[in-house]
Amino acid sequence: MIGIHVDDLIGAGLESDEVYQKAKQDYVQKIKPLTLSDFSDENRKLTGKEVSMLRGLLGALQWPATQTSPHLSASVSLLCGEVSAATVSTATQANKLLRFAKANNDVGLQFADLGQLHELCMIALSDAAWGVRKNHESQGGYFVLLMNVKALQGHLDQPYVVLDWRSYKLPRISRSSLNSEAQACAGAMDALEYLLIFWHGCSALVVDAKALYDSLKAEVPQMQGDRRSKIEVMVVKQKMDEVKTKLKWISSETQLADGVTKIAARQLLADRLRSHVFSLHSPSSEEEDPS
């Protein structure tokens, strides 16, 4: 089956069907790497023509990164931030990203049967990487998942459906890691609130920054000398109250959103998305009773 709307297509078929397999387009495998005349000096600035080629490659990868491949989103966003002052090193990283995309081309979105409608909940996960961009700006990212409420009740390795994700430059310069975490958390809460307008139900906000978790748990956030972060946290708390959102803390090694804030975590994210199961609990987690 093929659905058509203006210039967009959506197709479906049986994986076992030979006709369907022949009709499928392998988009990522057709993207070609950058070919520069000289890769020897990684600090050399790219020529105008080379920059144009770089933009073309990143543009080609940005489409799957925003449509079906969350594991590409942090790398694409961070490399796009380097284009204006791109060097041979940037081009090398872009080619490495293309190789990574092709090696993990089997990872995509899956839509599993999660149970009855009244058994489902939305879960937002946020993370930030402080000063990780070339100009020392920070990167934020989040996921919004649809899961069975069993995930909030201690059941491990629960299937999920990805509803939304994003990797982006945080809008304000962060003076601390906590401030970047608070900004990313506010972005995740905005996305969760938006989706809950269409589907009201149980929800949870998941963070791995313990200082942020403690501030959100406190009746009045205590952030000495960091008024901006305090405002961010108070806004998040208000939104959580409005849509009755639970707060969860998990360790960084199990945080799904870690993979949409830094390049180093992209392979781990791809592996996690390949399994399409997720656990809200980690051995060292200290979280409020989900009941």
Number of C-alpha atoms within 10 A of each C-alpha: 8 8 9 9 7 5 5 7 9 9 11 10 14 10 9 8 9 10 11 14 12 8 10 11 9 10 12 18 13 9 16 13 17 16 13 15 7 9 14 10 10 14 12 14 16 22 13 9 10 19 20 12 18 24 18 15 21 22 14 17 23 18 15 18 23 17 13 15 22 27 31 28 28 27 27 24 23 21 21 18 17 15 17 11 11 20 20 21 17 22 28 17 14 23 19 13 22 23 17 16 23 17 12 18 15 11 21 16 17 15 12 11 11 17 11 8 10 10 13 18 22 26 30 30 27 31 32 33 21 23 17 17 17 12 9 11 19 29 27 30 30 31 25 27 22 19 25 25 22 13 21 22 13 15 14 15 14 17 20 24 19 19 17 18 23 22 29 21 21 20 13 11 15 20 15 14 17 20 25 27 30 33 29 30 27 21 23 28 28 16 19 28 21 11 15 16 10 8 12 13 16 19 25 24 22 26 29 24 19 16 16 23 21 13 19 20 15 11 10 12 18 15 16 8 8 13 13 14 26 22 16 19 25 18 14 22 22 11 17 21 10 10 18 14 21 18 21 24 24 24 17 15 11 17 21 27 29 28 28 31 31 24 21 13 18 22 16 16 21 23 13 17 21 15 12 20 14 20 17 22 21 15 7 9 14 14 13 11 11 13 7
